[in-house]
Amino acid sequence: MKKTFEQRVDELEKIMENQSFWLRDGRANEVNYWVFDYPASKELAVREVVKRLVKRSKQSYREYQLVEYDIYDYIIDTLQKEGYLEATYMLEESAGMHVVIDSVFELLQFNERDNWFIKHVQEHTPDNAIVLLTGIGKIYPLLRSHKILNNLSMAFRKVPVILFFPGVYDEQELRLFDELKDDNYYRAFRLVR
């Protein structure tokens, strides 16, 4: 019988609270990267779940803490800090989204293994953490999930990472919104089946 969304969220919480989850390396010496996939229609519910988990983590005396990185918020904040946000809007109007994508990729060096986002995660993640990556649906088509996971897994291995993915992940490919094939990705494991 297929689990409901609520059952999968309950299982997610139980897994994260288990000490063996946040202390171990990935399966078979793989990186400790996980995907929690869910129907895109549950996006707002997932945002609330993540918010609640992070808040509870801050209020408890657990040996680990949850650190959320909303990739969309990171991109917008970085463009704003660098003074490019308004220029990005104008560029989209005049040249189209494909030019914006190329420009943001170049600015934030997303094709590099040590790009701005990876450096940010490395600098702001304590050793006793579980990283929660969110905002994947909000950044489409600007950035693809497999690109984030590939680059991050090459440079960042000190704590477990959970990607919250609005779509389907079958441990072979990511399908954003259960429609758009993101790309093949084999290094992460599906957290809750």
ABEGO torsion letter per residue (X at the ends): XBBBAAAAAAAAAAAAABAAAAABBBBGGBBBBBBBBBBAAAAAAAAAAAAAAAAAAAABABABBBBBBBAAAAAAAAAAAAGAAAAAAAAAAAAEAAAAAAAAAAAAGAABABBAAAAAAAAABBABBBBBBBGAAAAOAABBAAAAAAAAAAABAABBBBBBBBEBBAGABBBBGGABBAEBBAABBBABX
